[in-house]
Amino acid sequence: MSSTASIQQVLDRAENARLVRELLADPAIRTRNSLAKAVCQRLALRDPRGALQIATAAKALRVLEAQGMWKLPPPTKLISKRYG
């Protein structure tokens, strides 16, 4: 990944958009998080410390979904328990 290109710009490229669509068609990819993780692994999207940039990729995927590039899996529902 170019140091001057944002993750959103990287995902907007035709070959990478095609990769995202292929991953979306994979039945093993059921959640947005698993998609973001797979995208980061396949495109080597890492921060300077070497960690995958999953949160940033997830945000870029949502922005590009809003622009009509693809349809992401529905967000998972968080179930919280109140104690006390």
C-alpha positions in Angstrom: 0.0 0.0 0.0 1.3 3.4 -0.9 2.0 5.6 2.2 0.1 8.5 0.6 -3.0 6.5 -0.3 -5.8 6.1 2.3 -7.4 2.7 2.8 -10.6 4.1 1.2 -8.6 5.1 -1.9 -6.9 1.7 -2.0 -10.3 -0.1 -1.8 -11.8 2.2 -4.5 -9.3 0.8 -7.1 -10.9 -1.5 -9.6 -8.8 -4.6 -8.8 -9.3 -4.2 -5.0 -13.0 -3.5 -5.4 -13.2 -6.8 -7.4 -11.4 -8.5 -4.5 -13.9 -7.1 -2.0 -16.8 -8.4 -4.1 -15.2 -11.8 -4.3 -14.8 -11.9 -0.5 -18.4 -10.9 -0.1 -19.5 -13.9 -2.2 -17.5 -16.2 0.0 -19.9 -18.0 2.4 -17.1 -18.0 5.1 -17.3 -14.2 5.3 -20.4 -13.7 7.4 -19.6 -10.4 9.3 -18.3 -7.0 8.5 -15.4 -7.6 10.8 -14.4 -10.8 9.1 -14.6 -9.0 5.8 -12.4 -6.2 7.0 -9.9 -8.6 8.5 -9.7 -10.6 5.2 -9.3 -7.4 3.2 -6.5 -6.3 5.4 -4.7 -9.7 5.2 -5.1 -9.9 1.4 -4.0 -6.3 0.8 -1.4 -6.1 3.6 -3.0 -3.1 5.2 -1.0 -2.7 8.3 0.0 0.2 10.6 3.6 1.1 11.3 3.7 -1.4 14.1 2.6 -4.2 11.8 -1.0 -4.6 13.2 -3.9 -5.1 10.7 -5.9 -1.9 10.2 -9.3 -3.6 10.7 -11.2 -0.7 12.1 -10.0 1.7 9.4 -10.8 -0.8 6.7 -14.2 -1.4 8.2 -14.9 2.3 8.1 -13.7 2.6 4.5 -15.9 -0.4 3.5 -19.0 1.3 5.1 -18.2 4.6 3.3 -17.9 2.9 -0.1 -21.1 0.9 0.6 -22.9 4.2 1.1 -21.6 5.2 -2.3 -23.1 2.1 -3.8 -20.0 0.1 -4.5 -21.3 -3.1 -2.7 -23.7 -4.4 -0.1 -22.1 -5.4 3.2 -23.4 -8.1 5.5 -25.8 -6.6 8.1 -24.2 -5.3 11.3 -24.2 -7.8 14.1 -26.3 -6.8 17.1 -24.6 -6.3 20.4 -26.4 -7.7 23.3 -25.5 -6.0 26.6 -26.5 -7.1 30.0 -27.1 -4.6 32.8 -25.8 -5.6 36.2 -26.9 -4.0 39.3 
